[in-house]
């Protein structure tokens, strides 16, 4: 599988899928990045539930990107509690996307594209060891 950095290792993508717009944007970005061959979306809930197979898969994966919608940091806390290290991290509200709790709000495609571009940029920075690591 090709990934966004052109390296052989597959990127595990773990996304917040929370009840706000930014949680849904991270989820949609993860789905689309997987479809586009920039990594593979994986089950964050399985890691959060401490299901040993899921935790072991995350611990054994060399390239992980964790996407949180907002500064509450649920995905980050799941990874910390599971004692998985060495992952890249992105928070959508840090990109200037405002958190809105209205579930009826349509998610603008431009915001999903913005999130995907930020993940790609994160990976291109990590090639030289300069990406954000947890």
MIDOMI-491992 format. One record per residue: residue number from 1; residue in three letters; chain; x, y, z of N, C-alpha, C in turn. Coordinates in Angstrom, 2 decimals, always signed. Example, Ala and Ser with C-alpha at 12.3 -4.5 7.8 and 13.67 -1.06 7.14 Angstrom:
<atoms>
<atom nr="1" rest="ALA" kette="A" n_east="+13.19" n_north="-5.69" n_up="+7.80" ca_east="+12.30" ca_north="-4.50" ca_up="+7.80" c_east="+13.20" c_north="-3.30" c_up="+7.80"/>
<atom nr="2" rest="SER" kette="A" n_east="+12.85" n_north="-2.25" n_up="+7.08" ca_east="+13.67" ca_north="-1.06" ca_up="+7.14" c_east="+12.90" c_north="+0.03" c_up="+7.87"/>
</atoms>
This chain:
<atoms>
<atom nr="1" rest="UNK" kette="A" n_east="+0.84" n_north="-1.18" n_up="+0.00" ca_east="+0.00" ca_north="+0.00" ca_up="+0.00" c_east="+0.88" c_north="+1.23" c_up="+0.00"/>
<atom nr="2" rest="UNK" kette="A" n_east="+0.53" n_north="+2.22" n_up="-0.78" ca_east="+1.29" ca_north="+3.47" ca_up="-0.75" c_east="+0.71" c_north="+4.35" c_up="+0.34"/>
<atom nr="3" rest="UNK" kette="A" n_east="+1.55" n_north="+5.18" n_up="+0.94" ca_east="+1.06" ca_north="+6.11" ca_up="+1.93" c_east="+1.50" c_north="+7.52" c_up="+1.55"/>
<atom nr="4" rest="UNK" kette="A" n_east="+1.13" n_north="+8.48" n_up="+2.36" ca_east="+1.36" ca_north="+9.86" ca_up="+1.96" c_east="+2.82" c_north="+10.27" c_up="+2.03"/>
<atom nr="5" rest="UNK" kette="A" n_east="+3.65" n_north="+9.47" n_up="+2.62" ca_east="+5.07" ca_north="+9.80" ca_up="+2.68" c_east="+5.88" c_north="+9.00" c_up="+1.68"/>
<atom nr="6" rest="UNK" kette="A" n_east="+5.29" n_north="+8.01" n_up="+1.09" ca_east="+6.02" ca_north="+7.18" ca_up="+0.15" c_east="+6.86" c_north="+6.12" c_up="+0.82"/>
<atom nr="7" rest="UNK" kette="A" n_east="+6.73" n_north="+5.95" n_up="+2.14" ca_east="+7.47" ca_north="+4.93" ca_up="+2.87" c_east="+6.70" c_north="+3.62" c_up="+2.84"/>
<atom nr="8" rest="UNK" kette="A" n_east="+7.38" n_north="+2.53" n_up="+3.13" ca_east="+6.76" ca_north="+1.21" ca_up="+3.06" c_east="+5.78" c_north="+0.95" c_up="+4.18"/>
<atom nr="9" rest="UNK" kette="A" n_east="+6.01" n_north="+1.50" n_up="+5.39" ca_east="+5.15" ca_north="+1.22" ca_up="+6.52" c_east="+3.78" c_north="+1.84" c_up="+6.37"/>
<atom nr="10" rest="UNK" kette="A" n_east="+2.77" n_north="+1.07" n_up="+6.78" ca_east="+1.41" ca_north="+1.58" ca_up="+6.71" c_east="+1.12" c_north="+2.50" c_up="+7.89"/>
<atom nr="11" rest="UNK" kette="A" n_east="+0.36" n_north="+3.54" n_up="+7.65" ca_east="-0.02" ca_north="+4.49" ca_up="+8.68" c_east="-1.36" c_north="+4.06" c_up="+9.27"/>
<atom nr="12" rest="UNK" kette="A" n_east="-1.40" n_north="+3.89" n_up="+10.59" ca_east="-2.64" ca_north="+3.62" ca_up="+11.29" c_east="-3.27" c_north="+4.97" c_up="+11.61"/>
<atom nr="13" rest="UNK" kette="A" n_east="-4.52" n_north="+5.16" n_up="+11.22" ca_east="-5.23" ca_north="+6.40" ca_up="+11.48" c_east="-6.28" c_north="+6.14" c_up="+12.54"/>
<atom nr="14" rest="UNK" kette="A" n_east="-6.21" n_north="+6.89" n_up="+13.63" ca_east="-7.15" ca_north="+6.76" ca_up="+14.74" c_east="-7.84" c_north="+8.11" c_up="+14.92"/>
<atom nr="15" rest="UNK" kette="A" n_east="-9.16" n_north="+8.12" n_up="+14.77" ca_east="-9.89" ca_north="+9.38" ca_up="+14.77" c_east="-10.97" c_north="+9.43" c_up="+15.84"/>
<atom nr="16" rest="UNK" kette="A" n_east="-11.06" n_north="+10.57" n_up="+16.48" ca_east="-12.19" ca_north="+10.89" ca_up="+17.34" c_east="-13.43" c_north="+10.84" c_up="+16.44"/>
<atom nr="17" rest="UNK" kette="A" n_east="-14.49" n_north="+10.29" n_up="+16.96" ca_east="-15.75" ca_north="+10.28" ca_up="+16.21" c_east="-16.85" c_north="+10.85" c_up="+17.10"/>
<atom nr="18" rest="UNK" kette="A" n_east="-16.49" n_north="+11.89" n_up="+17.81" ca_east="-17.38" ca_north="+12.49" ca_up="+18.80" c_east="-18.65" c_north="+13.07" c_up="+18.23"/>
<atom nr="19" rest="UNK" kette="A" n_east="-19.52" n_north="+13.54" n_up="+19.13" ca_east="-20.84" ca_north="+14.01" ca_up="+18.77" c_east="-20.91" c_north="+15.43" c_up="+18.26"/>
<atom nr="20" rest="UNK" kette="A" n_east="-19.78" n_north="+16.09" n_up="+18.09" ca_east="-19.79" ca_north="+17.45" ca_up="+17.54" c_east="-19.32" c_north="+17.41" c_up="+16.09"/>
<atom nr="21" rest="UNK" kette="A" n_east="-19.37" n_north="+18.56" n_up="+15.45" ca_east="-18.93" ca_north="+18.64" ca_up="+14.06" c_east="-17.47" c_north="+18.26" c_up="+13.90"/>
<atom nr="22" rest="UNK" kette="A" n_east="-16.60" n_north="+18.67" n_up="+14.81" ca_east="-15.18" ca_north="+18.38" ca_up="+14.64" c_east="-14.87" c_north="+16.90" c_up="+14.84"/>
<atom nr="23" rest="UNK" kette="A" n_east="-15.63" n_north="+16.22" n_up="+15.69" ca_east="-15.48" ca_north="+14.78" ca_up="+15.83" c_east="-15.89" c_north="+14.08" c_up="+14.54"/>
<atom nr="24" rest="UNK" kette="A" n_east="-16.96" n_north="+14.54" n_up="+13.94" ca_east="-17.42" ca_north="+13.94" ca_up="+12.69" c_east="-16.49" c_north="+14.27" c_up="+11.53"/>
<atom nr="25" rest="UNK" kette="A" n_east="-15.88" n_north="+15.44" n_up="+11.55" ca_east="-14.90" ca_north="+15.79" ca_up="+10.51" c_east="-13.67" c_north="+14.89" c_up="+10.61"/>
<atom nr="26" rest="UNK" kette="A" n_east="-13.17" n_north="+14.65" n_up="+11.83" ca_east="-12.01" ca_north="+13.77" ca_up="+11.96" c_east="-12.33" c_north="+12.38" c_up="+11.45"/>
<atom nr="27" rest="UNK" kette="A" n_east="-13.52" n_north="+11.90" n_up="+11.76" ca_east="-13.94" ca_north="+10.58" ca_up="+11.29" c_east="-14.00" c_north="+10.55" c_up="+9.76"/>
<atom nr="28" rest="UNK" kette="A" n_east="-14.64" n_north="+11.54" n_up="+9.16" ca_east="-14.76" ca_north="+11.57" ca_up="+7.70" c_east="-13.39" c_north="+11.70" c_up="+7.04"/>
<atom nr="29" rest="UNK" kette="A" n_east="-12.52" n_north="+12.50" n_up="+7.61" ca_east="-11.16" ca_north="+12.64" ca_up="+7.06" c_east="-10.44" c_north="+11.29" c_up="+7.11"/>
<atom nr="30" rest="UNK" kette="A" n_east="-10.58" n_north="+10.55" n_up="+8.21" ca_east="-9.94" ca_north="+9.24" ca_up="+8.34" c_east="-10.48" c_north="+8.27" c_up="+7.30"/>
<atom nr="31" rest="UNK" kette="A" n_east="-11.79" n_north="+8.28" n_up="+7.09" ca_east="-12.41" ca_north="+7.40" ca_up="+6.09" c_east="-11.86" c_north="+7.74" c_up="+4.70"/>
<atom nr="32" rest="UNK" kette="A" n_east="-11.83" n_north="+9.01" n_up="+4.37" ca_east="-11.38" ca_north="+9.42" ca_up="+3.03" c_east="-9.89" c_north="+9.17" c_up="+2.84"/>
<atom nr="33" rest="UNK" kette="A" n_east="-9.07" n_north="+9.42" n_up="+3.85" ca_east="-7.64" ca_north="+9.15" ca_up="+3.73" c_east="-7.39" c_north="+7.66" c_up="+3.52"/>
<atom nr="34" rest="UNK" kette="A" n_east="-8.19" n_north="+6.82" n_up="+4.17" ca_east="-8.07" ca_north="+5.38" ca_up="+3.97" c_east="-8.43" c_north="+5.01" c_up="+2.53"/>
<atom nr="35" rest="UNK" kette="A" n_east="-9.53" n_north="+5.53" n_up="+2.04" ca_east="-9.95" ca_north="+5.27" ca_up="+0.66" c_east="-8.89" c_north="+5.71" c_up="-0.35"/>
<atom nr="36" rest="UNK" kette="A" n_east="-8.22" n_north="+6.81" n_up="-0.04" ca_east="-7.22" ca_north="+7.38" ca_up="-0.94" c_east="-5.85" c_north="+6.72" c_up="-0.81"/>
<atom nr="37" rest="UNK" kette="A" n_east="-5.70" n_north="+5.78" n_up="+0.11" ca_east="-4.44" ca_north="+5.06" ca_up="+0.26" c_east="-3.39" c_north="+5.76" c_up="+1.09"/>
<atom nr="38" rest="UNK" kette="A" n_east="-3.81" n_north="+6.67" n_up="+1.96" ca_east="-2.86" ca_north="+7.41" ca_up="+2.80" c_east="-2.76" c_north="+6.84" c_up="+4.20"/>
<atom nr="39" rest="UNK" kette="A" n_east="-3.17" n_north="+5.61" n_up="+4.36" ca_east="-3.15" ca_north="+4.95" ca_up="+5.65" c_east="-4.37" c_north="+4.08" c_up="+5.78"/>
<atom nr="40" rest="UNK" kette="A" n_east="-4.58" n_north="+3.56" n_up="+6.99" ca_east="-5.72" ca_north="+2.70" ca_up="+7.23" c_east="-6.37" c_north="+3.09" c_up="+8.55"/>
<atom nr="41" rest="UNK" kette="A" n_east="-7.64" n_north="+3.40" n_up="+8.48" ca_east="-8.40" ca_north="+3.74" ca_up="+9.67" c_east="-8.49" c_north="+2.49" c_up="+10.55"/>
<atom nr="42" rest="UNK" kette="A" n_east="-8.37" n_north="+2.70" n_up="+11.85" ca_east="-8.38" ca_north="+1.61" ca_up="+12.82" c_east="-9.35" c_north="+1.98" c_up="+13.93"/>
<atom nr="43" rest="UNK" kette="A" n_east="-9.75" n_north="+1.03" n_up="+14.74" ca_east="-10.78" ca_north="+1.22" ca_up="+15.75" c_east="-10.22" c_north="+1.80" c_up="+17.04"/>
<atom nr="44" rest="UNK" kette="A" n_east="-10.43" n_north="+3.09" n_up="+17.24" ca_east="-10.01" ca_north="+3.76" ca_up="+18.46" c_east="-10.80" c_north="+3.24" c_up="+19.66"/>
<atom nr="45" rest="UNK" kette="A" n_east="-12.08" n_north="+2.92" n_up="+19.45" ca_east="-12.91" ca_north="+2.41" ca_up="+20.56" c_east="-12.36" c_north="+1.10" c_up="+21.10"/>
<atom nr="46" rest="UNK" kette="A" n_east="-11.84" n_north="+0.24" n_up="+20.23" ca_east="-11.26" ca_north="-1.02" ca_up="+20.68" c_east="-10.05" c_north="-0.80" c_up="+21.58"/>
<atom nr="47" rest="UNK" kette="A" n_east="-9.26" n_north="+0.22" n_up="+21.24" ca_east="-8.11" ca_north="+0.56" ca_up="+22.09" c_east="-8.61" c_north="+1.13" c_up="+23.41"/>
<atom nr="48" rest="UNK" kette="A" n_east="-9.62" n_north="+2.00" n_up="+23.33" ca_east="-10.18" ca_north="+2.60" ca_up="+24.54" c_east="-10.79" c_north="+1.57" c_up="+25.47"/>
<atom nr="49" rest="UNK" kette="A" n_east="-11.35" n_north="+0.52" n_up="+24.89" ca_east="-11.95" ca_north="-0.56" ca_up="+25.68" c_east="-10.89" c_north="-1.51" c_up="+26.23"/>
<atom nr="50" rest="UNK" kette="A" n_east="-9.63" n_north="-1.23" n_up="+25.90" ca_east="-8.50" ca_north="-2.05" ca_up="+26.35" c_east="-8.61" c_north="-3.50" c_up="+25.85"/>
<atom nr="51" rest="UNK" kette="A" n_east="-9.18" n_north="-3.68" n_up="+24.65" ca_east="-9.22" ca_north="-5.00" ca_up="+24.04" c_east="-7.80" c_north="-5.34" c_up="+23.59"/>
<atom nr="52" rest="UNK" kette="A" n_east="-7.26" n_north="-6.40" n_up="+24.13" ca_east="-5.83" ca_north="-6.68" ca_up="+24.00" c_east="-5.35" c_north="-6.73" c_up="+22.56"/>
<atom nr="53" rest="UNK" kette="A" n_east="-6.11" n_north="-7.31" n_up="+21.65" ca_east="-5.69" ca_north="-7.37" ca_up="+20.25" c_east="-5.57" c_north="-5.99" c_up="+19.62"/>
<atom nr="54" rest="UNK" kette="A" n_east="-6.48" n_north="-5.10" n_up="+19.96" ca_east="-6.45" ca_north="-3.75" ca_up="+19.42" c_east="-5.27" c_north="-2.97" c_up="+19.99"/>
<atom nr="55" rest="UNK" kette="A" n_east="-5.07" n_north="-3.08" n_up="+21.30" ca_east="-3.95" ca_north="-2.39" ca_up="+21.95" c_east="-2.63" c_north="-2.91" c_up="+21.40"/>
<atom nr="56" rest="UNK" kette="A" n_east="-2.50" n_north="-4.20" n_up="+21.26" ca_east="-1.26" ca_north="-4.80" ca_up="+20.75" c_east="-0.99" c_north="-4.34" c_up="+19.32"/>
<atom nr="57" rest="UNK" kette="A" n_east="-2.02" n_north="-4.29" n_up="+18.50" ca_east="-1.84" ca_north="-3.80" ca_up="+17.13" c_east="-1.31" c_north="-2.38" c_up="+17.12"/>
<atom nr="58" rest="UNK" kette="A" n_east="-1.85" n_north="-1.52" n_up="+17.98" ca_east="-1.38" ca_north="-0.14" ca_up="+18.05" c_east="+0.06" c_north="-0.08" c_up="+18.57"/>
<atom nr="59" rest="UNK" kette="A" n_east="+0.37" n_north="-0.89" n_up="+19.56" ca_east="+1.72" ca_north="-0.89" ca_up="+20.12" c_east="+2.74" c_north="-1.41" c_up="+19.10"/>
<atom nr="60" rest="UNK" kette="A" n_east="+2.31" n_north="-2.28" n_up="+18.21" ca_east="+3.21" ca_north="-2.87" ca_up="+17.22" c_east="+3.30" c_north="-2.09" c_up="+15.91"/>
<atom nr="61" rest="UNK" kette="A" n_east="+2.52" n_north="-1.03" n_up="+15.78" ca_east="+2.51" ca_north="-0.23" ca_up="+14.56" c_east="+3.50" c_north="+0.91" c_up="+14.69"/>
<atom nr="62" rest="UNK" kette="A" n_east="+4.35" n_north="+1.06" n_up="+13.69" ca_east="+5.40" ca_north="+2.07" ca_up="+13.79" c_east="+4.93" c_north="+3.48" c_up="+13.42"/>
<atom nr="63" rest="UNK" kette="A" n_east="+3.85" n_north="+3.59" n_up="+12.66" ca_east="+3.38" ca_north="+4.91" ca_up="+12.22" c_east="+1.90" c_north="+5.06" c_up="+12.52"/>
<atom nr="64" rest="UNK" kette="A" n_east="+1.60" n_north="+5.95" n_up="+13.46" ca_east="+0.22" ca_north="+6.19" ca_up="+13.87" c_east="-0.04" c_north="+7.68" c_up="+13.85"/>
<atom nr="65" rest="UNK" kette="A" n_east="-1.19" n_north="+8.07" n_up="+13.32" ca_east="-1.64" ca_north="+9.45" ca_up="+13.45" c_east="-2.96" c_north="+9.42" c_up="+14.21"/>
<atom nr="66" rest="UNK" kette="A" n_east="-3.05" n_north="+10.27" n_up="+15.23" ca_east="-4.22" ca_north="+10.36" ca_up="+16.10" c_east="-4.87" c_north="+11.71" c_up="+15.84"/>
<atom nr="67" rest="UNK" kette="A" n_east="-6.15" n_north="+11.67" n_up="+15.53" ca_east="-6.90" ca_north="+12.89" ca_up="+15.23" c_east="-7.94" c_north="+13.14" c_up="+16.31"/>
<atom nr="68" rest="UNK" kette="A" n_east="-7.85" n_north="+14.29" n_up="+16.95" ca_east="-8.86" ca_north="+14.72" ca_up="+17.90" c_east="-9.60" c_north="+15.90" c_up="+17.30"/>
<atom nr="69" rest="UNK" kette="A" n_east="-10.88" n_north="+15.99" n_up="+17.59" ca_east="-11.64" ca_north="+17.11" ca_up="+17.08" c_east="-11.40" c_north="+18.39" c_up="+17.86"/>
<atom nr="70" rest="UNK" kette="A" n_east="-11.23" n_north="+18.25" n_up="+19.18" ca_east="-11.14" ca_north="+19.44" ca_up="+20.02" c_east="-10.13" c_north="+19.22" c_up="+21.15"/>
<atom nr="71" rest="UNK" kette="A" n_east="-9.85" n_north="+20.26" n_up="+21.92" ca_east="-8.85" ca_north="+20.16" ca_up="+22.98" c_east="-9.21" c_north="+19.24" c_up="+24.15"/>
<atom nr="72" rest="UNK" kette="A" n_east="-10.43" n_north="+18.74" n_up="+24.22" ca_east="-10.77" ca_north="+17.78" ca_up="+25.27" c_east="-9.81" c_north="+16.59" c_up="+25.17"/>
<atom nr="73" rest="UNK" kette="A" n_east="-9.46" n_north="+16.20" n_up="+23.95" ca_east="-8.40" ca_north="+15.22" ca_up="+23.73" c_east="-8.75" c_north="+13.78" c_up="+24.06"/>
<atom nr="74" rest="UNK" kette="A" n_east="-9.96" n_north="+13.36" n_up="+23.76" ca_east="-10.37" ca_north="+11.98" ca_up="+24.07" c_east="-9.46" c_north="+10.95" c_up="+23.41"/>
<atom nr="75" rest="UNK" kette="A" n_east="-9.15" n_north="+11.14" n_up="+22.13" ca_east="-8.29" ca_north="+10.18" ca_up="+21.42" c_east="-6.89" c_north="+10.15" c_up="+22.04"/>
<atom nr="76" rest="UNK" kette="A" n_east="-6.37" n_north="+11.33" n_up="+22.37" ca_east="-5.04" ca_north="+11.41" ca_up="+23.01" c_east="-5.04" c_north="+10.65" c_up="+24.33"/>
<atom nr="77" rest="UNK" kette="A" n_east="-6.08" n_north="+10.85" n_up="+25.13" ca_east="-6.16" ca_north="+10.19" ca_up="+26.43" c_east="-6.28" c_north="+8.68" c_up="+26.28"/>
<atom nr="78" rest="UNK" kette="A" n_east="-7.00" n_north="+8.23" n_up="+25.27" ca_east="-7.11" ca_north="+6.79" ca_up="+25.01" c_east="-5.73" c_north="+6.21" c_up="+24.73"/>
<atom nr="79" rest="UNK" kette="A" n_east="-4.95" n_north="+6.89" n_up="+23.90" ca_east="-3.62" ca_north="+6.40" ca_up="+23.54" c_east="-2.69" c_north="+6.41" c_up="+24.76"/>
<atom nr="80" rest="UNK" kette="A" n_east="-2.77" n_north="+7.44" n_up="+25.56" ca_east="-1.95" ca_north="+7.51" ca_up="+26.76" c_east="-2.33" c_north="+6.40" c_up="+27.74"/>
<atom nr="81" rest="UNK" kette="A" n_east="-3.63" n_north="+6.18" n_up="+27.95" ca_east="-4.08" ca_north="+5.13" ca_up="+28.87" c_east="-3.69" c_north="+3.74" c_up="+28.39"/>
<atom nr="82" rest="UNK" kette="A" n_east="-3.62" n_north="+3.56" n_up="+27.08" ca_east="-3.23" ca_north="+2.26" ca_up="+26.51" c_east="-1.71" c_north="+2.11" c_up="+26.46"/>
<atom nr="83" rest="UNK" kette="A" n_east="-1.00" n_north="+3.14" n_up="+26.86" ca_east="+0.46" ca_north="+3.14" ca_up="+26.88" c_east="+1.06" c_north="+2.88" c_up="+25.49"/>
<atom nr="84" rest="UNK" kette="A" n_east="+0.44" n_north="+3.52" n_up="+24.49" ca_east="+0.98" ca_north="+3.49" ca_up="+23.14" c_east="+1.77" c_north="+4.78" c_up="+22.96"/>
<atom nr="85" rest="UNK" kette="A" n_east="+2.97" n_north="+4.68" n_up="+22.45" ca_east="+3.81" ca_north="+5.87" ca_up="+22.30" c_east="+4.22" c_north="+6.05" c_up="+20.85"/>
<atom nr="86" rest="UNK" kette="A" n_east="+4.81" n_north="+7.20" n_up="+20.58" ca_east="+5.40" ca_north="+7.47" ca_up="+19.27" c_east="+4.42" c_north="+7.81" c_up="+18.17"/>
<atom nr="87" rest="UNK" kette="A" n_east="+3.28" n_north="+8.38" n_up="+18.50" ca_east="+2.29" ca_north="+8.71" ca_up="+17.48" c_east="+2.29" c_north="+10.20" c_up="+17.18"/>
<atom nr="88" rest="UNK" kette="A" n_east="+1.82" n_north="+10.51" n_up="+15.98" ca_east="+1.66" ca_north="+11.90" ca_up="+15.56" c_east="+0.25" c_north="+12.35" c_up="+15.95"/>
<atom nr="89" rest="UNK" kette="A" n_east="+0.09" n_north="+13.64" n_up="+16.21" ca_east="-1.16" ca_north="+14.12" ca_up="+16.80" c_east="-1.62" c_north="+15.42" c_up="+16.14"/>
<atom nr="90" rest="UNK" kette="A" n_east="-2.93" n_north="+15.47" n_up="+15.91" ca_east="-3.53" ca_north="+16.64" ca_up="+15.30" c_east="-4.88" c_north="+16.93" c_up="+15.97"/>
<atom nr="91" rest="UNK" kette="A" n_east="-5.12" n_north="+18.21" n_up="+16.29" ca_east="-6.40" ca_north="+18.64" ca_up="+16.87" c_east="-7.04" c_north="+19.61" c_up="+15.88"/>
<atom nr="92" rest="UNK" kette="A" n_east="-8.24" n_north="+19.29" n_up="+15.43" ca_east="-8.88" ca_north="+20.09" ca_up="+14.39" c_east="-9.13" c_north="+21.53" c_up="+14.80"/>
<atom nr="93" rest="UNK" kette="A" n_east="-9.51" n_north="+21.78" n_up="+16.05" ca_east="-9.76" ca_north="+23.16" ca_up="+16.45" c_east="-8.48" c_north="+24.00" c_up="+16.37"/>
<atom nr="94" rest="UNK" kette="A" n_east="-7.32" n_north="+23.36" n_up="+16.43" ca_east="-6.05" ca_north="+24.09" ca_up="+16.25" c_east="-5.88" c_north="+24.58" c_up="+14.82"/>
<atom nr="95" rest="UNK" kette="A" n_east="-6.66" n_north="+24.03" n_up="+13.89" ca_east="-6.61" ca_north="+24.46" ca_up="+12.49" c_east="-7.57" c_north="+25.62" c_up="+12.24"/>
<atom nr="96" rest="UNK" kette="A" n_east="-8.26" n_north="+26.06" n_up="+13.29" ca_east="-9.20" ca_north="+27.16" ca_up="+13.13" c_east="-10.62" c_north="+26.71" c_up="+12.82"/>
<atom nr="97" rest="UNK" kette="A" n_east="-10.88" n_north="+25.41" n_up="+12.89" ca_east="-12.24" ca_north="+24.90" ca_up="+12.68" c_east="-12.97" c_north="+24.98" c_up="+14.02"/>
<atom nr="98" rest="UNK" kette="A" n_east="-14.06" n_north="+25.71" n_up="+14.03" ca_east="-14.80" ca_north="+25.93" ca_up="+15.27" c_east="-15.65" c_north="+24.72" c_up="+15.63"/>
<atom nr="99" rest="UNK" kette="A" n_east="-15.64" n_north="+24.35" n_up="+16.91" ca_east="-16.46" ca_north="+23.23" ca_up="+17.39" c_east="-17.90" c_north="+23.70" c_up="+17.55"/>
<atom nr="100" rest="UNK" kette="A" n_east="-18.81" n_north="+22.93" n_up="+16.95" ca_east="-20.24" ca_north="+23.21" ca_up="+17.05" c_east="-20.92" c_north="+21.91" c_up="+17.47"/>
<atom nr="101" rest="UNK" kette="A" n_east="-21.73" n_north="+21.96" n_up="+18.50" ca_east="-22.35" ca_north="+20.75" ca_up="+19.02" c_east="-23.64" c_north="+20.38" c_up="+18.32"/>
<atom nr="102" rest="UNK" kette="A" n_east="-24.10" n_north="+21.17" n_up="+17.39" ca_east="-25.34" ca_north="+20.91" ca_up="+16.66" c_east="-25.12" c_north="+19.78" c_up="+15.67"/>
<atom nr="103" rest="UNK" kette="A" n_east="-25.71" n_north="+18.62" n_up="+15.94" ca_east="-25.51" ca_north="+17.45" ca_up="+15.08" c_east="-26.23" c_north="+17.59" c_up="+13.75"/>
<atom nr="104" rest="UNK" kette="A" n_east="-27.13" n_north="+18.54" n_up="+13.64" ca_east="-27.85" ca_north="+18.76" ca_up="+12.38" c_east="-27.04" c_north="+19.60" c_up="+11.41"/>
<atom nr="105" rest="UNK" kette="A" n_east="-25.95" n_north="+20.15" n_up="+11.90" ca_east="-25.11" ca_north="+21.01" ca_up="+11.07" c_east="-24.41" c_north="+20.20" c_up="+9.99"/>
<atom nr="106" rest="UNK" kette="A" n_east="-24.54" n_north="+20.65" n_up="+8.77" ca_east="-23.85" ca_north="+19.97" ca_up="+7.67" c_east="-22.35" c_north="+20.23" c_up="+7.80"/>
<atom nr="107" rest="UNK" kette="A" n_east="-21.57" n_north="+19.22" n_up="+7.47" ca_east="-20.11" ca_north="+19.34" ca_up="+7.55" c_east="-19.60" c_north="+19.81" c_up="+6.19"/>
<atom nr="108" rest="UNK" kette="A" n_east="-19.04" n_north="+21.01" n_up="+6.13" ca_east="-18.53" ca_north="+21.50" ca_up="+4.85" c_east="-17.37" c_north="+20.63" c_up="+4.34"/>
<atom nr="109" rest="UNK" kette="A" n_east="-17.45" n_north="+20.25" n_up="+3.07" ca_east="-16.39" ca_north="+19.43" ca_up="+2.46" c_east="-15.04" c_north="+20.10" c_up="+2.59"/>
<atom nr="110" rest="UNK" kette="A" n_east="-15.01" n_north="+21.42" n_up="+2.57" ca_east="-13.75" ca_north="+22.14" ca_up="+2.69" c_east="-13.06" c_north="+21.89" c_up="+4.01"/>
<atom nr="111" rest="UNK" kette="A" n_east="-13.84" n_north="+21.67" n_up="+5.08" ca_east="-13.23" ca_north="+21.40" ca_up="+6.38" c_east="-12.66" c_north="+19.98" c_up="+6.43"/>
<atom nr="112" rest="UNK" kette="A" n_east="-13.30" n_north="+19.05" n_up="+5.77" ca_east="-12.74" ca_north="+17.69" ca_up="+5.68" c_east="-11.44" c_north="+17.74" c_up="+4.89"/>
<atom nr="113" rest="UNK" kette="A" n_east="-11.43" n_north="+18.47" n_up="+3.79" ca_east="-10.22" ca_north="+18.62" ca_up="+2.99" c_east="-9.10" c_north="+19.29" c_up="+3.78"/>
<atom nr="114" rest="UNK" kette="A" n_east="-9.46" n_north="+20.28" n_up="+4.60" ca_east="-8.48" ca_north="+20.97" ca_up="+5.44" c_east="-7.85" c_north="+19.99" c_up="+6.43"/>
<atom nr="115" rest="UNK" kette="A" n_east="-8.67" n_north="+19.13" n_up="+7.02" ca_east="-8.16" ca_north="+18.13" ca_up="+7.96" c_east="-7.25" c_north="+17.14" c_up="+7.24"/>
<atom nr="116" rest="UNK" kette="A" n_east="-7.65" n_north="+16.68" n_up="+6.08" ca_east="-6.83" ca_north="+15.73" ca_up="+5.32" c_east="-5.50" c_north="+16.36" c_up="+4.92"/>
<atom nr="117" rest="UNK" kette="A" n_east="-5.52" n_north="+17.61" n_up="+4.51" ca_east="-4.27" ca_north="+18.29" ca_up="+4.14" c_east="-3.35" c_north="+18.42" c_up="+5.35"/>
<atom nr="118" rest="UNK" kette="A" n_east="-3.92" n_north="+18.66" n_up="+6.52" ca_east="-3.10" ca_north="+18.77" ca_up="+7.73" c_east="-2.46" c_north="+17.43" c_up="+8.08"/>
<atom nr="119" rest="UNK" kette="A" n_east="-3.18" n_north="+16.33" n_up="+7.87" ca_east="-2.60" ca_north="+15.00" ca_up="+8.12" c_east="-1.47" c_north="+14.75" c_up="+7.14"/>
<atom nr="120" rest="UNK" kette="A" n_east="-1.69" n_north="+15.07" n_up="+5.88" ca_east="-0.62" ca_north="+14.89" ca_up="+4.88" c_east="+0.60" c_north="+15.72" c_up="+5.23"/>
<atom nr="121" rest="UNK" kette="A" n_east="+0.40" n_north="+16.96" n_up="+5.66" ca_east="+1.52" ca_north="+17.83" ca_up="+6.04" c_east="+2.24" c_north="+17.29" c_up="+7.27"/>
<atom nr="122" rest="UNK" kette="A" n_east="+1.48" n_north="+16.74" n_up="+8.20" ca_east="+2.07" ca_north="+16.14" ca_up="+9.40" c_east="+3.00" c_north="+15.01" c_up="+9.00"/>
<atom nr="123" rest="UNK" kette="A" n_east="+2.57" n_north="+14.18" n_up="+8.07" ca_east="+3.39" ca_north="+13.07" ca_up="+7.61" c_east="+4.61" c_north="+13.53" c_up="+6.85"/>
<atom nr="124" rest="UNK" kette="A" n_east="+4.47" n_north="+14.53" n_up="+6.02" ca_east="+5.65" ca_north="+14.99" ca_up="+5.28" c_east="+6.68" c_north="+15.57" c_up="+6.23"/>
<atom nr="125" rest="UNK" kette="A" n_east="+6.23" n_north="+16.17" n_up="+7.33" ca_east="+7.16" ca_north="+16.66" ca_up="+8.34" c_east="+7.82" c_north="+15.55" c_up="+9.12"/>
<atom nr="126" rest="UNK" kette="A" n_east="+7.13" n_north="+14.41" n_up="+9.28" ca_east="+7.68" ca_north="+13.33" ca_up="+10.08" c_east="+8.73" c_north="+12.53" c_up="+9.31"/>
<atom nr="127" rest="UNK" kette="A" n_east="+8.79" n_north="+12.70" n_up="+8.01" ca_east="+9.81" ca_north="+11.99" ca_up="+7.24" c_east="+11.20" c_north="+12.37" c_up="+7.72"/>
<atom nr="128" rest="UNK" kette="A" n_east="+11.38" n_north="+13.63" n_up="+8.08" ca_east="+12.68" ca_north="+14.08" ca_up="+8.52" c_east="+12.78" c_north="+14.09" c_up="+10.04"/>
<atom nr="129" rest="UNK" kette="A" n_east="+11.77" n_north="+13.53" n_up="+10.70" ca_east="+11.80" ca_north="+13.48" ca_up="+12.15" c_east="+11.29" c_north="+14.74" c_up="+12.81"/>
<atom nr="130" rest="UNK" kette="A" n_east="+10.63" n_north="+15.62" n_up="+12.04" ca_east="+10.17" ca_north="+16.88" ca_up="+12.61" c_east="+8.70" c_north="+16.90" c_up="+12.90"/>
<atom nr="131" rest="UNK" kette="A" n_east="+7.98" n_north="+15.80" n_up="+12.65" ca_east="+6.55" ca_north="+15.77" ca_up="+12.91" c_east="+6.26" c_north="+15.78" c_up="+14.40"/>
<atom nr="132" rest="UNK" kette="A" n_east="+5.06" n_north="+16.20" n_up="+14.77" ca_east="+4.63" ca_north="+16.21" ca_up="+16.16" c_east="+4.48" c_north="+14.77" c_up="+16.63"/>
<atom nr="133" rest="UNK" kette="A" n_east="+5.17" n_north="+14.42" n_up="+17.68" ca_east="+5.09" ca_north="+13.07" ca_up="+18.22" c_east="+4.58" c_north="+13.15" c_up="+19.64"/>
<atom nr="134" rest="UNK" kette="A" n_east="+3.81" n_north="+12.17" n_up="+20.03" ca_east="+3.29" ca_north="+12.14" ca_up="+21.39" c_east="+4.24" c_north="+11.34" c_up="+22.27"/>
</atoms>
